[in-house]
Structures are given as C-alpha cells and as structure tokens.
Amino acid sequence: MSEQVNVLARVVRWRRTGARTFAFAARVDGTWWVLRLNDFPHHPLYTLFVDRHVVGDVEDVSSRAPAWDLDAAERPSLTDEQRDEVLALTRGLEPYGSEVGRPCEGDWCSCAGDRM
C-alpha cells in the first residue's frame, strides 16, 4: 500500500509562469506541480495539479499550506522552455471543472472538486 503524502505540508519553491490562469509552477520530485487560479469567490482560489492530474482545490494558501509561500518578493520566473512545458501540460484545463469533464461556463455551475 502506498503512503499518502500531505502535499499541503511540503515546502515548495513556487515560480511564476507569467500566465494568468496557471500562475505558479514548481518542479517537485521530477514532476510539475501547477496551481490554477480560479474564478474566486465563485470557486476555490486555486486548484493543484501534479503532472496534469488534479490533486484538489486550495481555498486558503496562507493557513492551509503555509510552507508554500506564494508571496515571496524575489520569486524567480520559469525559463521560457519550462513555461512552454508547463502550459503544454495544462492545456485544456483552464476552466474550473474541466479536470473532471465539466468545465464551468458561468458563475453558477455545478462543478465539484476535492477541496483541501
């Protein structure tokens, strides 16, 4: 049986992507962790993807995942090559709910995810 990892407790060195929807990404243990910025407050603030697979929604990074520190002033950006890789990996996952086959098309959609 595999051991479950608490992703919210991991220290992650997020980097800016320069993209609006997928604003932050990090290379963790050889995989891309990517945060999608959602249409808050209609949806959770972020959704975490690990190599295109949805892990869950994150409502409040500062209290739920304090080790992530998204507000670091000197946060470096991804290289152009890394950015292209991350955006290719997340293509088609822009709308909230698209990861479960029900992309939200408005403020009152019936999208549901796993909240963290």
C-alpha positions as CSV (number, residue, x, y, z in Angstrom):
1,M,0.0,0.0,0.0
2,S,1.4,3.4,-0.9
3,E,1.8,6.1,1.7
4,Q,-0.3,9.2,1.3
5,V,1.7,12.4,1.1
6,N,0.4,15.6,2.7
7,V,1.1,18.0,-0.2
8,L,0.0,21.0,1.8
9,A,2.8,20.5,4.3
10,R,5.5,20.2,1.6
11,V,7.9,23.0,1.3
12,V,7.5,24.0,-2.4
13,R,9.6,26.6,-4.2
14,W,6.9,28.0,-6.5
15,R,8.0,30.0,-9.5
16,R,5.9,32.5,-11.6
17,T,4.9,31.3,-15.0
18,G,3.9,34.6,-16.5
19,A,0.5,33.1,-17.4
20,R,-2.8,34.4,-15.9
21,T,-4.6,31.1,-15.2
22,F,-1.7,28.9,-14.3
23,A,0.2,31.5,-12.4
24,F,2.6,29.3,-10.3
25,A,4.5,26.1,-11.0
26,A,7.2,24.1,-9.3
27,R,9.3,21.0,-10.1
28,V,8.9,18.6,-7.2
29,D,10.5,15.1,-7.2
30,G,10.7,15.2,-11.0
31,T,7.0,16.2,-11.6
32,W,5.4,19.5,-12.3
33,W,3.1,20.9,-9.6
34,V,0.9,23.7,-11.1
35,L,-1.6,26.0,-9.4
36,R,-4.6,27.1,-11.5
37,L,-6.0,30.4,-10.3
38,N,-9.8,30.0,-10.4
39,D,-12.7,32.5,-10.6
40,F,-12.7,33.3,-6.8
41,P,-15.1,33.6,-4.9
42,H,-17.3,31.5,-7.1
43,H,-14.8,28.7,-7.0
44,P,-11.9,27.9,-4.7
45,L,-8.9,30.2,-5.1
46,Y,-6.5,27.6,-6.5
47,T,-6.6,24.0,-7.9
48,L,-3.4,22.0,-7.6
49,F,-2.3,19.7,-10.4
50,V,0.6,17.3,-10.3
51,D,1.7,16.4,-13.9
52,R,-1.8,17.2,-15.3
53,H,-3.6,15.2,-12.6
54,V,-5.9,17.2,-10.2
55,V,-5.0,16.8,-6.6
56,G,-7.6,19.1,-5.2
57,D,-8.7,22.7,-4.5
58,V,-7.0,25.0,-2.1
59,E,-9.2,27.7,-0.5
60,D,-6.6,29.5,1.7
61,V,-2.9,29.0,0.9
62,S,-1.7,31.1,3.9
63,S,-3.4,28.9,6.5
64,R,-3.7,25.6,4.7
65,A,-0.3,25.5,3.0
66,P,1.9,28.0,4.8
67,A,5.1,26.2,3.6
68,W,4.2,27.2,0.0
69,D,4.9,31.0,0.5
70,L,3.4,32.2,-2.8
71,D,4.1,35.9,-1.8
72,A,7.9,35.8,-1.8
73,A,9.1,39.1,-3.2
74,E,12.1,37.7,-5.1
75,R,10.3,34.8,-6.7
76,P,12.0,33.9,-9.9
77,S,10.1,33.1,-13.1
78,L,10.3,29.9,-15.1
79,T,12.5,29.9,-18.1
80,D,10.8,30.1,-21.5
81,E,11.3,26.4,-22.0
82,Q,9.9,25.5,-18.6
83,R,6.9,27.8,-19.2
84,D,6.2,26.2,-22.5
85,E,6.4,22.7,-20.9
86,V,4.0,23.7,-18.1
87,L,1.5,25.4,-20.3
88,A,1.5,22.4,-22.8
89,L,0.9,20.1,-19.8
90,T,-2.1,22.1,-18.6
91,R,-3.6,22.9,-22.0
92,G,-7.4,22.4,-21.9
93,L,-7.6,22.6,-18.1
94,E,-8.2,26.4,-17.9
95,P,-11.9,26.4,-16.8
96,Y,-12.7,25.2,-13.3
97,G,-14.2,21.7,-13.5
98,S,-12.5,20.8,-16.8
99,E,-10.3,18.4,-15.0
100,V,-13.5,16.3,-14.2
101,G,-15.1,16.8,-17.6
102,R,-17.5,19.5,-16.5
103,P,-15.9,22.9,-17.4
104,C,-17.6,25.8,-15.7
105,E,-19.2,28.3,-18.1
106,G,-20.5,30.7,-15.6
107,D,-20.9,31.9,-12.0
108,W,-23.4,29.2,-11.1
109,C,-22.1,26.0,-12.5
110,S,-22.3,22.6,-10.8
111,C,-18.6,21.8,-10.8
112,A,-17.3,19.9,-7.8
113,G,-13.7,19.0,-6.9
114,D,-11.9,17.7,-3.8
115,R,-11.3,20.6,-1.5
116,M,-8.1,20.9,0.6
